[in-house]
Amino acid sequence: MDDVRRPPAVTLADEALLGLVAPFWQLVIAAVVLAVVLLSTARLARRGRSRMTTALLVTGAAIVGLTVLGVLVQG
């Protein structure tokens, strides 16, 4: 019976602490991204309609490109 090997004990305190901190940092990052997007959208809107159209086309192309790339990499 003494020859039975058990897996080493895992300290869960480290993972628990990271689990508590990670959502906070995700909220901070999300808030910063949202602020940047709102500020840049306001600045772009002040520049005029033609720049807004170009920006929307570029953004749409980037979204489609990233989606296609994600599907190709995943499959």
C-alpha positions in Angstrom: 0.0 0.0 0.0 2.9 2.4 0.5 3.9 2.1 -3.2 0.7 3.9 -4.3 1.8 7.2 -5.9 -0.5 10.2 -5.6 -0.4 13.3 -7.8 1.3 16.3 -6.2 -1.1 18.6 -4.3 -2.1 21.7 -6.3 -2.3 25.0 -4.4 -5.6 26.5 -5.2 -5.0 29.8 -3.5 -3.0 31.2 -6.4 -5.7 30.4 -8.9 -8.4 31.7 -6.6 -6.6 35.0 -6.2 -6.2 35.3 -10.0 -9.8 34.4 -10.4 -10.8 37.4 -8.2 -8.4 39.8 -9.9 -9.0 38.9 -13.5 -12.6 40.1 -13.9 -11.5 43.5 -12.5 -8.8 43.9 -15.1 -11.1 42.8 -17.8 -13.5 45.6 -16.7 -10.7 48.2 -16.7 -9.6 47.2 -20.2 -13.1 47.2 -21.5 -13.7 50.7 -20.0 -10.5 52.1 -21.6 -11.4 50.5 -25.0 -14.9 52.0 -24.8 -13.6 55.4 -23.9 -11.2 55.4 -26.9 -13.9 54.2 -29.3 -16.3 56.9 -28.1 -13.6 59.7 -28.3 -12.4 58.6 -31.8 -16.0 58.3 -33.1 -16.8 61.8 -31.9 -13.7 63.2 -33.5 -14.4 61.3 -36.7 -18.0 62.6 -36.8 -16.7 66.2 -36.5 -14.6 65.7 -39.6 -17.5 65.2 -41.9 -19.6 62.7 -43.8 -17.1 61.5 -46.4 -14.6 60.5 -43.7 -17.3 58.7 -41.8 -18.2 56.7 -44.9 -14.5 55.8 -45.5 -14.0 54.8 -41.9 -17.1 52.6 -41.9 -16.0 50.9 -45.1 -12.5 50.3 -43.7 -13.9 49.1 -40.4 -16.4 46.7 -42.1 -13.6 45.3 -44.3 -11.5 44.7 -41.2 -14.3 42.9 -39.4 -15.0 40.7 -42.5 -11.3 40.0 -42.9 -10.8 39.0 -39.3 -13.9 36.8 -39.3 -12.7 35.0 -42.4 -9.2 34.6 -41.0 -10.7 33.2 -37.7 -12.9 30.7 -39.6 -9.9 29.6 -41.7 -7.6 29.2 -38.7 -10.2 27.3 -36.7 -11.3 24.9 -39.4 
